[in-house]
Structures are given as C-alpha cells and as structure tokens.
Amino acid sequence: MDTKLLDDILNCTSLPSLPAVAIRVLELTSDPDVKMDELAKEIQFDQGISAKILRTVNSSFYGLRKRCSSIDHALVMLGLNPVKTLVLGFSLVSSVKGEDGDEFDYLGYWERGLTTAVAAKFAAEMVGNKQTADESFLAGLFQDIGMVALHRTIGQEYIEVINSTDGNHGKLTKVELDAFDVQHAVVGAMMCENWKIPHEIVIPVRYHDHPTACPQEYSQTARCVGFGNMIFDILKAENPTEPLRKAYAKGISWLGLSESQVDELITMTAKVTKELGNLFVIDVGSIPDPDEVLAKADRQLIELSKSQPIEGFAAKHFAELIDTRDGTDPFTGALNRDSFNVAIRESFTSAYKGKFCLSVVQLTLDGYDELATSIGDAAQDEVVIGTSVLLRRHFEHMGGVVCRLADSVFAVVLPAVGRAEATQGSSLCCDEFTKRIANWVSDADGVSEVVKVSIGVASLDDDTRAMMKTPDLLVKAASRAVLAAKASDGSTVRAFVPRKAA
C-alpha cells in the first residue's frame, strides 16, 4: 500500500467533513448512559436536519402507525440508533456535493449509495437482525466515500481510472490497486475512523467489496451491504438476468434468503429509494419499475435457455452412468426419462443401503394441452422452459437433479434431502410459478388462469423405509401425492405421508 499517497489523501484540505451536529451526536451516543433529552436538544439546534429527520420518520421507510411530531417523540418511538442513523445520513449528504465543472459522477455515486443503503437495511431486517439494520444502512451510505477522497486528491487521473472500468463497479478495486496501490474501501474506512464513526460501520465499509473476507463479528452487516450493491446492479442493468441469478445464489448462501424474498427486497428497495431520494434531496436518477425488471429477467432467461440449454447438474453428477449425448432433453437441458430412471435407481440404492434420506419431487403442468388452443404452441414452449429454469433455481443448490419425464411432467431427484426440506422447496417453487408464469409467455393475458401446477413429494426416510423397498414404489408415492394436489383444483403441493407416520 502506498502510505505516502494515503497520508496525502487523508490530509487533503478539500475532503468532506461532517457538520457540527453530527460530530456532537457521535460524541453523545458513544456514552451508553446518554440522556435522550440532551440528545434531542442537540439535534434540534440544526433546524434543517431536524426537519428532514421528522419527514423521514413519518415516511413509509419506518411505517409508524402514529405521526411523530418532535425529535423527542422520534427518540421514544424509534429508539436511539434510527435517529442517530438519520443524523449521520443527512450530514453525509450535505457534505458530499459536486461543484460546477466537477467531472466526478455524483449522480451515480448517490444512486448507488442510497439504493444500496436501503436494500442493506431491508436485507438485515429480512434475516431477522433488526439490531444491525441501521448499521447496514449507514455502511451502505458511507461505502464509497473513499472514491470522493481519491478524486479530490488525485483529480483527473482518478477520473480516468473510473472511466476505464466501463461502469463496472466490481472492477474498480483492482484498477485502483494497479494504478495507485490503494483502494477506495480502505480510504473510506480510514476517513470514517477519523470522524469517530463506530466500528460497526467502519469495518463493513472496509470490506463492502469483499464481504466474505470481513471479520466474523461484522460479517453479516458487510454481506448485507454487498448484497445491497447487487440489488442496485439489478435495478440499473440493461440485462438484469445475470445480476439477478447472482443475487439469488448469494441471497441463499450469504443470508439464507429465498428467491421470493429477494424479489420482495428488490420491489421494496425500488419503491423506498425513490421516496428517500426526495427526502434526502438526492437525485437518484430513474429507478425502474421492479416488476418490469423481474419480468425482463425472466424473458431473457427463457430466451437463453431456448438457444443454449443449460448443462444439467445431473450430467456432471452421474457422468459415469449417463450418456449425456442422449440422456438430456434437448429443448430444456434437463435429464430425460431414461436418465431419470438411472438417477433414481442409483440414488435409491445408495440411500437405502446408507440409511439416509432421498426425496422425489414430481410436477405436472395442469392445463398444458389447453394452452396450445387458447394461446398457441409457442406459449407451451415458453412455459416448459420457464418451469425447467425455475426448478433448477430452487433445487440445484440442494444437490437436486432436474428431469423432464414427458411434455408437461417434470421430476427432481434430491439425494440426502428429507421430506420437510423438499416440501418447503416445492412450496416456494409453486408460489414462484404462480407469480412468474405471466412473465414467461409473450403477450398472453390470463395464462396463469389456464395453467396451474400440481406438485407431489415423496421421501425415503425412517418412516417409509420399511414400505418403500424399490425406486418404483418411491416414484409411485410421488405420483399419488401429485394426484392429491390435482384434487385441490389449484396450484398446490402435497407430500406423501404413510398412515403409520401420520
């Protein structure tokens, strides 16, 4: 690291500085025995920030049932951390502004910062960690302050480094290191330390571009901020498919979020970022309609699957048992019926001998034949490909093997997955199907009324081992569960449970 350049940056006279009210609030809140009335009085000295805090507190961002009329009231209703968060947030916004002729992209800076902050806060709340929600918001807002410092110290040379990334923020750290032997995350963290910002925010700022490297104590906040950046990338991408797939994968591995929760987070972030942009007096550009973004991603994923069927997980997992040239359905890339038979036989033998669980999920597209008549053959193709993509997204991370058994019938083999987990995954898949099918079919109103899914789950486990002694019996149990699901006359999941166990 270039320590001389780092010293020059931190001593630069044109660096942003926090207003007096923010510094005083940081001093007061560092004392665990701070008196709320003293803190309220300090905030109210700055009438501008005080008014902005009250407008924000009464917005949908906090969703209070009763209107909050004073800072004292806000401290009582929300607590210390949210109010402190807003003081620091508004203070940062007032400190980081461009001047005429300044080539630094302040619009893009605040678009990313505020969107990430909102998404990070919602992500923390969604995983049940409300304690870190305000810290995640501030870390998202402060994450790129080091970029402003580098620009104000190095000037045009740093603008050229930013431009060399072609708008790909993920490349910036490497380019900065190559050019200057420093990176904006480190600079930003050191600036936050100089401002006496708490470590709960400083450390995630330091690791926001590499959250998995963050020390354990602060790792969830760093991951929420990193995930918030992914949400921003989805909302701003011309092609949202790849960033959405990345967010789905990181959502489950980093935070345990399902795809439907990620979709919900995208929707909430888009809505609230627009509102907060007005309250913070920040131009956040044009935030697109999140439903349109998700629909566009679905359409692109289906088109990709049509031209380049994804190589199935099972083609690798059962490579020695299956001839992949003939063992996959050329239209969807899923395994065909013959390969399913091989996969279920091999998995069943291993599970039965090893006495571990094995689950089978079977899905039928009810109304598939009517779809061709009511909408067209192309609609059938799009629904089939969309279903295949959906099954992969929900089950491959569990080790699932997706198969297409007939035109409108799919199955998933799930080694070492029990009934409860398989049923939960199937329920999420069923919900997603109902929500997404309208995105898959071009110019087709009412497609969700024509096509439903019936999903059946059966498992080889301690409850069923005595009665399910062959793979065929396990598959038949899944088929019986599908019939039970069909009887409900709607998109439904049913699991086979033996009477003794019930």
N, C-alpha and C positions, 0 to 999 in steps of 0.2 A: 504494500500500500504506500502511495506517495504521501508521506506525512507532512512534507512542506506544503504541498498543494492543499491538503486537508486543513492545515493551520491557516493558510491564506483564505480559504473558504469561510471558516468559522469566524475569522476576524474581519471579514468583508463588511464595510460600513453600510452597504445597501441591502443587507439581509433583512427579511421581515422581522418584526418584533411584536410581541404581544402587548395589547393595551394594559394600562394600569389595573383595570378592574379584573382582568384575567389573572394577572400576577398575584393580586391580593386574594382572590378566590382560591388559588392554588396554595397560598400560604395558610389560609384559614382551614381549608379542608385537609391539610396534612396533619392537623390536630384531631385525633379521634373524638375529643371532647368539645369540638367546636359548638358554639351556641347558634342555633338556627336563626334567631332574631338578628344576631350580629352579621351573619352571612347575608341575610335578606337585605339588611340596611346597606351593606357594601355594594350589592348588585344594583340596588335602586339608585345609587349615586349616578350610574350611567343609564340615563333615561332611554337612550336608543336601544341598548342591548336588553334592558328590562322590558321594553315594549315588544321587541322581537321574541323574547322568551315566552311571554304571555300569549302571543299569537300562535306560536308553535305548540305550546302546551295544550291549547284549545283546538288544535287541528286534529285530523284523523290519524296523525302519526302516533298519538298517545291514546286516542279514543276514550277520553274521560266522559263519564256519564253526566257530570255536573260541570258547568263552566267555572273556570278558575279566574279569580278577579285580581289577585295580587301575588307577588313573589313569595310572601309568607305562606299564602294558601297553596302555591305550587310546591313549596318545600314540604308541606304537610301531606299533600295528596300524592306527590310523586316520590318524595324522598330526596336525599342529598345528591346522589350520583346523576340522575337525569338532568337536574338543574345545572350542576357543575358541567356536564357534557355540553349543554346548550351554551353556557357562557364561553367555554373554550372554543366551541364550534363557530359561533358568531364572531369571536375575537380573531380566529384564524382567517375567516373570510374577509374581515375588514383589513387585515394586514397584508394579504396576498392579492394585489391588484396590479394590472399592467398599466403602462403609460403609452402615450401616443408614439408610434414608431417602434414599439417593442415587438420583436419577432417571436417571442415565446407564445405558445398557443395556450393562453389562459382559459379559453372556452373549453378546449379538450381536457385541460387539467382539471377543471371543476366538474365537467361531465363525468369523468372517471371517478374523481374523488367522492362526489356526493352520491352517485349511483352505488359505488362500492360500499360506502358507509351505511347506506340504507339497507342494502342486501345483507351486509355483515351483521347488522343488528337483528334483522329478521331471522337470519340463519341461527344465531345464538339463541334466540327465543324459541325457535322451532325445535332445537335439540334439547330444550328444557333447561338451558343455563341462562336464566334471566340476569344473574349476577354479572355476567360478562357482556351483556348486550350493549350497555353504554360504552364500555371499553372498546368493543368491536367497532361501534360507530365512530368513535374518535380516532382509533387506529386507522380506519379506512379513510377518514378525512385528512389525517396527517401523513398518510403513507408516502406521498410523493413530494413532500416539502423540500427534500434534498434536491429535486430537479430545479426548483426555483433558485436555490442557493448556488448550484453549479452554473446555471445560466447567468446569474448576476455577477459571478466571479469570473467565469471564463468567456462569456459572451457568445459571439458568433461561432466560435469553434464548437461550442456545445450544441448550438442550433444545428450545425452540420451533422453532429453525431446523432441527434434525434431524427433528423431527416433521413439518415442512412438506414434506419430501421423500417422505412416504408409504412409507418403507422403500427408496426407490430411491437407492442409494449414489452412482450416477452423477450425480445432480443436486446432490449436496452441495456440490461446489466452487463452482458458480455461485451457489447460495443464500448460501454463506458470503461470497463476494466482494460480493454485493449488500448483505448485512446489515452486514458488518464491514470490508470491504476487506482481508481477509486470508483465507488458506485453510489448512486443516489440514496439507496436504502440506508447505508452506513452514515452518510452525511445527515440525512433526515433524523436518524436516531440520535446522533450527537447534538443536533440542534434542539431536539426535544429534551434531552438531558440538561442542556444549558438553560432551558426555560423551566426546569424543575418539574416537567411533566412526569407523572407516576410511571414506574417501571412496567406496570400492567399495560401501558400503551407504548412505551418506548421500545420494548423488546419485540412486540408484534410488528411495529414499524420497521425495525431492523430486518425482520425475516419475512416481510409480506410477499416478496417474490419467490421465496423458498420456504414455505410454511412447515414442511415436513422436517426441516433442519432446526426448527425453533426448540429451545429448551422446553421440557415437558410441562413445566408449571404454566407456561403461557401459550402452549401449542394450540389449544382449541381456539383462542382468540385469533392467532395468526392464521389458522385454517379458515376461520370464518371470513377474514379479510381476503385471503387468497381466493376463496370461493366467491366472494362478492365481486372480485375482478372478473371471474368467469361469467357471472351474470351480466356484467357490463358488456363483455365481449359478445355475448349472445344478442343483447338488445341492439348493438351497434353494427353487427356483421351483415354484410350483403348476403352471405351464405351462412345461415345460422346452424346448419346441420352438424358440422364438426365441433364447434364450441359447445353445442347442446349435448352431443354424445360425450364429450369430455366432462361436462358438468354432471351428467348422470353418473358417470363412473366415479368421479371424485366425491359426489354427494353421498354415495353409499360407502365408499372406502374411508373418507375423511370424517364424515359427520353422521353416517347412518341414515341419510335422508333417502326416501323412495323417490321414484321419478315423478309421481304425482305431487309430492311435497316440493320438489324442485320447480315444477311447473307453477305451483301456487306461489312460490317465492318470487319467480320471475314476474308474475302478474302483480303482486303486492309492491314489488320494487318499482316497477314502471309507474304505477299509479302515485305512490307516495313521493318519488323523486321529483315528479312534476310539481307537486304541491309544495314540497320543501324548497325547491328552486325559487319559487315565488317568495316564500317566507324569508329565505336567506339572501334574497336579491341576487341570485346567481343565474346566469344564462346557461341552462343545461342542454341547449340545442333541442332537437326534435327527438323525443323518446317515442319510439314506435308503439303501436298497439300490440301488447304482448300476445294476444290470441292470434293475431296475424303472423307474428314471428314464429309461434309454435306450429301453426298451420303450414307455413312456408317450409319449415324444417322437415315436417312430415312428408310433404310433397317431394322435396329434394331427396330424402332418404329412400322413398319408394322408387323414384327415377333411377337413383344409383343402383338399387337392387335389381331393377329391370336390366340394366346394361352390364352390371358387374356383380353377379350374385356373390354374397359374402361367403368365404370358405367356412363351412360349419365347424364348430368346436369339435364335434364328434369325428370329423375327418382326420383330425390330429390324434384325438384320444383313443380311437380304435383303428389307427392306421394299419396295424398288422392284421386286423380281422376283416377290414372292409376294402374292397377295390373302389377307391374314390372316383375313378373314371365313370363307373356305372352305379355307384352307391348313393349319389346325390340327385335330388330333384333339380333339373337344370333351370327351372323357372324361378325358384326361391332360394336355391343353395342349401336348403335343409336336406337331411338324410331322407331317402325314400323308404318304402315299406320293407323291402328286403334288408336294408341296412338297420332299420329299426328292430327287426327280428333278431339280427346279430347282436345289436347293442343291448336289447333287453335280456337276451339269453345269457350273454357274458356277464352283465351286471348282476342278474339274479343269482347266478351260480356263486359269484364272489360274495354277495350279500348273505346268501343262505348259509354258506359254509362259515363265513366270518362273523355271522350273527350281528351284522349292522343293518341299518335301515336302507330301504330302497323305495322310492316313490315314483309313480307314473301319473302324469297329468294328461288327460285327453280333452281336446277341444273340438267342437263341431260348430260350423257356421250355419245356423238356422236361417232359412230364407235365401240361401245361396243360389238355388235354381231360379227362384222368382226374381232375383236381382237382374239376371240377363234380360228378362222380359220387361221389367219395369224401368230399368235404366240403360242396360246394354252390356255386351260381353266385356268391354274394357273395364267396366266397374267391377266385375268379378275378379279380373286380374289384379286390380289395384287393392281390393280388399284382401285377397290372398297374400299378396306381397306385404301389405301393411301388417297383417296378422303374424306373418313369419318374422318380420323385423321386431314387432312387439314382444313376441315370445323370446327371441334372442336377448333383448334388452333386460327382460325380467328374470330369465333363468340361467343364462350362460355364466353369470358371475357366481352362481351357486354350484357350477360344475355340470349344469344341465345340458342334455343332448336333444336338440330340436329336430323333429322328424315330420314329414308330410306323408300321411298314410293314404289319402285319397284327395279328390279335388277340394273338398270342404272339411277335411278332417286332419287335425294335427295331433301330435303327441310329444311329450317331453319326458325323457328318462332322467331321473335325478338320483344318482348314487349317493349314499350317505346323507340323504335328506329325509327327515321324518314327516309324518302326516301334518303336524301343525304348521311347520315352515312351508311345506308345499302348498297347503291350503291358503295360507296367508299370501304367498306369492301369486297364487291363482286369483285370489280376490282382487289384489291390486291390478293384475293383468286385465281382469274383467272390467273393472272400473275405467281403466285406461282405454280399453277397446270402445266402450260406450262414448267416452269423451272424444276420442280421436278419429273414429271412423268417418265422420263428416269431412275431415281434413284430407283423407286418402283419395276420395272419389271426386273427380273434377266436375264442377257444375251439376251437382246432384243433390237437390233438396229432398229431405225425407229418407235418406239412405239408412239412417240409424233406426227408422221405424221398420224398414224392410228386413234388415239383417241383425240378428241377435247372436250371442254366443252361449253355448251350454258347456260348462267345464266340469269334468269329473276327476276326482283324486282318489287314488288307492295306494296303500303302503304295505310293504313287507316290514313288520316290526314284531315286537314281543307279543302283541295282541293277536296278530294274524299268522304268525309263523307256522302254527300247527295246522291251519286250514289251507294256506297258500303254499303248496309244495312244488308248483311248477310256474314258469313265467306266464303261461296261458291263463292260469287262474288269476294272477295279478292283473293282467290286461283286461280280462272279463269283469273283474271287480271295478276297474276304472270305467268301463263301458256302462255298467249298471249305474254308477254314480252320474254319468252323463245323462242317462235316461231320466233319473230323478231330477236333474237340473232342467231338462226339457219340460218336465211336467209343470214347472212353475210359470211357464209362458213368459219368460223374460230372460235377460242376460243374468245368469246365476251360476254359482259354484256349489257343488255338493261333494262331500267326501264319503267314501265307503267306510263304515264303521261296523265291525261284526257285532252281532247281538250280545254275545257274552261280554265284550268290552263295554258296550253301551250300558 
